[in-house]
Amino acid sequence: MRLIRMFVCAGTLCLASSVAAADDVTIGGFLQLGDTTPMRHLIIGVSSGLKGAAIELTVRHQPMLYCMTDGVVLDVDGQIVLFKNYVNLHPEVGKQDLGMIGWVMLQAMIEAFPCSK
């Protein structure tokens, strides 16, 4: 689990650093840029990392962090809407550094697609 988190965080930080030139870019500030190619690429990268983590958890027979309903497919537009809605519902998240985008997307997925207990 620690290894998975490390890969997701490392990938997120690499993507975020290539998108944001300044260290003080927040998630909220990034969202204010609108639907841009860098935003789409960053969201796609983070989502790919989360999918990879989900595959690894499945292979290891460990509990999933979030459980997408069968038949639900989130394209990049759906992922952006999910992310924006989560930040709007949790305004304190918008103050986080852009490097936390992977964690925020994970929280959005957990909230949108909780696993049954």
N, C-alpha and C positions, 0 to 999 in steps of 0.2 A: 504494500500500500504506500509506504514511504517513497519507494522508487517511482511509482506511478505519479504521485504528487510532484516529485522532483522534475519528472519529464514534462508534465503539464505546465508547471511554473516556469521552467527554463524556456520552453517553447513560447510561452506567452510573453515572457520578458524580452526575448529576442525579437518577436514580432512587434511588440509595443515600442521597443527602442528604435526600430527601423521606421516606425510611423511617426513618432513624436520626437522632435528635435530637442525640446526642453524637458528638464527633469520634473517640472512642476505642472505638467499636463494632468488634469483630473479626468475621471470618467465622464463627469457631467460636461466638462469643457469639450471633450472629444465628441460627445453626442451632439453638441451644438453645431458642430461642423456640418451636420446633415449627412445625407446618404452619399458618401464619397467612395471612390475606389479603395483608398487605404482602410476606411472603416469596414468595407465589405471583406477585404482580404484579412483583416485582423479577426473579424468575427468567424470567418471560414477557418482560419488557423486554430483559433481557440476551440471551435466546435469539433474540428478534426482531432485535436488532442483529447477532448472529452470522450469522443467515440473510441479512440484508441485505448483510453483508460477503461472504458466499459468492456471492451473486448478482453483486455487483460484480466479484469475482475472475473469475467465469465470463465476464462480458461483456468483461473486459479480456484474456481468454485467458491468465490467470495461474494458477499451480498452486494447488490448494485447500489449505487448512490442515488440514482433516479431511474424510474421505470416508464419508458414511453409506451403509450397505448398502442396495441397492434394496429397497423395500418396508418399510423401518424407519421408523416414525413415532413420534416422541417427544412425547407429550402433556405437560402441565405436571407431572403426577405422575411420569412417567418422567424428566423433566429434573431434578426435585428429588431423586429416588433416585440418578441419575447423579452429581449434584453432591455429595450427602452421602457417597456411596461414595468419590468422589475425595478428599474432605477426610479421611475416615476412613483411607484408604490413605496419605495424605500429611499427617500431623498438623501439620507445620510451616506448612501453608497456613492452618490454622484460626487462626493467630496474626496473619495479615495483616489490615490495615484493611479494612473492608467496601467501601471504594472500589475495591478490587482484585477485586471479584466477577466482573467481565467477563473479566479475565485468567484467573482460576481456572476459570471455566466453559469458556473456550476450551481451557485445558490438559486439562480433563476430556474434552472432545469429541475432542481430538487423541489422547488416550490410548485412549479407547473406540472411536474410528473412524479408525484410522491409514490413510493413503493408501498404496497399493502403490507401490513404487519402480520 
